[in-house]
């Protein structure tokens, strides 16, 4: 579960359409104060344990926050 942030970053940073909009401004947890719009913040918000005596599984909950100075850009 600790590597989920790396996977999220790789998926977002390799997307060519997204790169056109945010370039490399993809951050875990918080962006730098001087970061210009638009940018993306991602963070793991929880882990859910599921299963029973025969199997166990875990689910990570992730928030993606798109930040822009205009509504249309954030949508």
Residue pairs with C-beta under 8 A, 6 or more apart in sequence:
1 44
1 47
1 58
1 60
4 44
4 60
4 62
5 28
5 42
5 44
8 42
8 62
8 64
9 26
9 28
9 42
12 18
12 26
12 40
12 42
12 64
13 19
13 24
13 26
18 40
21 38
21 73
22 38
22 39
22 40
25 31
25 35
25 36
25 38
25 39
25 40
26 39
26 40
26 42
27 35
27 39
27 40
27 41
27 42
28 41
28 42
28 43
29 41
29 43
30 41
31 39
31 41
31 67
37 67
37 68
37 69
37 73
38 66
38 67
38 68
38 69
38 73
38 74
39 67
40 64
40 65
40 66
40 67
41 64
41 65
41 67
42 62
42 63
42 64
42 65
43 62
43 63
43 65
44 60
44 61
44 62
45 61
45 62
45 63
46 60
46 61
47 58
47 59
47 60
47 61
48 58
48 59
48 61
49 56
49 57
49 58
50 56
50 57
50 58
50 59
51 57
66 73
66 74
66 75
67 74
68 74
